[in-house]
């Protein structure tokens, strides 16, 4: 009977480990880098690296210089997330900037002739931190974007498409290795699923076209799975041997 109880206890521990997963907290932040080319007029990275802006704004009025074009990443600080969760939002702010450096930069304070008017690409690094009932972990994911700051005068050309002045943002590559965390008898595996055009994660994002003077957003999603730690290869043999001993003991008791 003691041997039988030991087998039952082992099975209970195995199933119990699967049923009692701890809560998961997630926080993220983003940092922009590798803006290309490196001599873009008005290039500035602010908000602890989470926003990158560029260009000489086209004035909106006599006393309104207008905003620059920009990328920003808004991270999250979420408690007790589900198996699928948000990692943050990437936003493209599309505002008119001058593309003619020879003509317009001469009138801009501090502008230098020859500086490039816009970026053609940039890199976003998303840092992810998590906490599973006191077990802290962290990892990162890197995303590379191409940028096409279109010429807004195209709308004056006969036969041009109505959206020809939309700026184009393309996600050309990204990397994020799965992160595994052991907590007791469980293994948590975290993955970055990528950017999506919707908050639910139904439509993957590879490119979008942003209307002039508006914003466009893509949503970064993540997920995790939980599994028991794999049993040692010798454990089934051990349980089989114990079971054999129990059966032998029962036969011996009946014979007596």
C-alpha positions in Angstrom: 0.0 0.0 0.0 2.8 2.4 0.7 4.2 1.8 -2.8 0.8 2.4 -4.4 0.5 5.7 -2.5 3.9 6.8 -3.7 2.8 6.3 -7.3 -0.4 8.2 -6.8 1.5 11.1 -5.2 3.9 11.3 -8.1 1.0 11.5 -10.6 -0.8 14.1 -8.5 2.3 16.3 -8.4 2.7 16.0 -12.2 -0.9 17.0 -13.0 -0.9 19.7 -10.3 2.1 21.4 -11.8 0.2 21.8 -15.0 -2.9 23.2 -13.4 -1.4 25.9 -11.2 0.4 28.4 -13.4 1.4 31.7 -11.8 0.3 35.1 -12.9 2.5 36.9 -15.5 3.3 40.6 -15.5 4.8 42.3 -18.6 6.4 45.7 -19.2 8.0 47.0 -22.4 9.9 50.0 -23.8 11.2 50.9 -27.2 14.4 52.6 -28.4 15.0 54.0 -32.0 18.5 53.9 -33.5 20.4 53.5 -36.8 18.5 56.2 -38.6 19.6 56.4 -42.2 21.1 58.5 -43.6 23.0 59.9 -40.6 22.9 63.5 -41.8 19.1 64.1 -41.8 18.0 67.6 -41.1 16.3 68.1 -37.7 16.9 64.5 -36.6 16.1 64.1 -32.9 15.5 61.1 -30.6 13.5 62.0 -27.5 11.3 60.5 -24.8 14.0 58.2 -23.6 14.6 56.9 -27.1 11.0 56.0 -27.8 10.4 58.8 -30.4 12.4 59.7 -33.5 11.5 62.9 -35.5 13.0 64.5 -38.6 12.7 67.1 -41.3 12.0 70.8 -41.7 8.2 71.3 -41.1 6.1 73.0 -43.7 4.5 76.0 -41.8 0.8 75.7 -41.1 0.4 79.5 -40.6 2.4 82.7 -39.9 3.1 81.6 -36.3 2.8 77.8 -36.6 5.9 76.1 -37.9 4.1 72.7 -37.8 5.3 69.4 -36.4 8.0 67.1 -37.8 7.4 63.7 -39.2 8.1 61.0 -36.6 8.0 57.4 -35.4 7.1 56.6 -31.8 6.7 53.4 -29.8 4.5 53.3 -26.7 5.2 50.4 -24.4 3.0 48.7 -21.9 3.0 48.0 -18.2 0.5 45.1 -17.8 -0.4 42.9 -14.8 -1.6 39.3 -15.0 -1.7 39.1 -18.7 -3.4 36.3 -20.6 -1.6 33.8 -22.9 -1.9 36.4 -25.7 -1.0 40.0 -24.9 0.0 43.4 -26.1 3.6 44.5 -26.2 3.1 48.1 -27.4 2.1 50.3 -30.3 4.2 51.7 -33.2 2.8 54.9 -34.6 3.9 56.8 -37.7 3.1 60.6 -37.5 3.0 61.8 -41.1 3.3 65.6 -41.3 4.5 67.7 -44.2 8.2 68.5 -44.4 10.3 70.2 -47.1 12.0 67.8 -49.4 14.0 70.5 -51.3 17.1 71.2 -49.2 18.6 73.7 -51.6 15.5 76.0 -51.6 13.9 75.8 -48.2 16.7 75.0 -45.7 18.3 78.4 -46.3 15.4 80.1 -44.5 15.4 77.6 -41.6 17.3 78.8 -38.5 20.5 76.7 -38.1 19.8 74.7 -41.2 22.8 73.5 -43.2 22.7 73.1 -47.0 23.3 69.5 -48.0 21.6 67.8 -45.1 19.2 65.1 -46.2 15.5 66.1 -45.8 14.2 62.8 -44.5 15.1 59.4 -43.1 15.0 56.3 -45.4 15.0 53.8 -42.5 15.4 53.2 -38.8 15.7 50.4 -36.3 13.4 49.8 -33.3 14.6 47.7 -30.3 11.8 46.6 -28.0 13.0 45.6 -24.5 10.6 43.2 -22.7 10.7 42.6 -19.0 8.5 40.1 -17.1 7.8 38.8 -13.7 6.3 35.4 -12.9 5.5 35.3 -9.2 8.9 36.8 -8.3 10.9 35.1 -11.1 12.2 38.1 -13.2 13.3 37.7 -16.8 14.0 40.0 -19.8 14.7 39.8 -23.6 14.7 42.0 -26.6 13.3 42.1 -30.2 14.7 44.1 -33.1 12.7 45.6 -36.0 14.1 47.2 -39.1 11.9 49.7 -41.1 12.2 51.4 -44.5 10.7 54.8 -45.0 9.4 56.5 -48.2 8.7 60.2 -47.6 6.8 60.8 -50.8 6.6 64.1 -52.7 3.3 65.8 -51.9 3.3 67.7 -55.2 2.3 64.5 -57.0 -1.3 65.4 -56.3 -1.0 68.2 -58.9 0.0 65.9 -61.7 -2.8 64.9 -64.0 -3.7 61.2 -63.7 -1.9 60.7 -60.4 -3.4 58.4 -57.8 -5.4 60.1 -55.1 -3.1 58.6 -52.4 0.2 59.3 -54.2 1.3 61.6 -51.4 0.8 58.9 -48.7 4.1 58.0 -47.0 5.0 54.4 -47.0 6.4 52.5 -44.0 7.7 48.9 -44.6 8.8 46.4 -42.0 11.7 44.6 -43.8 13.0 42.3 -41.1 12.8 41.5 -37.4 14.3 39.0 -34.9 13.2 37.7 -31.6 14.3 34.3 -30.2 11.8 32.6 -27.8 12.5 33.1 -24.1 12.1 30.2 -21.7 11.7 30.6 -17.9 11.5 27.8 -15.4 9.3 28.3 -12.4 9.1 25.3 -10.1 8.0 22.3 -12.1 6.8 24.5 -15.1 8.5 25.9 -18.1 7.1 29.2 -19.6 7.9 29.9 -23.2 7.5 33.5 -24.4 7.4 34.6 -28.0 7.1 37.9 -29.9 4.4 37.3 -32.5 5.1 40.4 -34.5 3.2 43.6 -35.5 -0.4 43.6 -36.6 -2.7 46.2 -38.2 -5.4 45.5 -35.5 -5.2 45.2 -31.8 -6.6 41.6 -31.8 -3.7 40.4 -33.9 -5.7 39.1 -36.9 -3.9 41.0 -39.8 -0.1 40.9 -39.8 1.7 44.2 -40.6 4.4 44.3 -43.2 3.6 47.7 -44.8 1.2 50.6 -44.4 0.4 53.8 -46.3 -0.1 56.8 -44.1 -2.3 59.7 -45.2 -0.7 63.1 -45.1 -1.3 65.0 -41.8 -2.5 61.9 -40.1 -1.2 59.0 -38.0 -1.0 55.2 -38.6 -0.5 52.5 -36.0 0.7 48.9 -35.8 0.3 46.7 -32.7 3.0 44.5 -31.4 1.7 41.2 -29.9 3.2 38.5 -27.8 2.2 35.1 -26.4 3.3 32.5 -23.9 2.7 28.8 -23.3 3.2 26.7 -20.1 4.3 23.1 -20.0 5.6 20.7 -17.2 9.3 20.1 -17.1 9.9 16.9 -19.2 10.3 13.8 -17.2 13.7 12.1 -17.0 14.1 9.3 -19.5 14.6 6.8 -16.7 11.4 7.8 -14.7 9.0 5.6 -16.7 11.3 2.6 -16.1 11.3 3.4 -12.4 7.6 3.7 -12.2 7.3 0.4 -14.1 9.6 -1.3 -11.6 7.6 0.1 -8.7 4.4 -1.1 -10.3 5.9 -4.6 -10.7 6.9 -4.7 -7.1 3.3 -3.8 -6.0 1.9 -6.5 -8.2 4.4 -9.0 -6.9 3.5 -8.0 -3.3 -0.2 -8.5 -3.9 0.3 -12.0 -5.4 2.5 -12.9 -2.5 -0.2 -11.7 0.0 -2.9 -13.8 -1.7 -0.7 -16.9 -1.7 -0.2 -16.5 2.1 
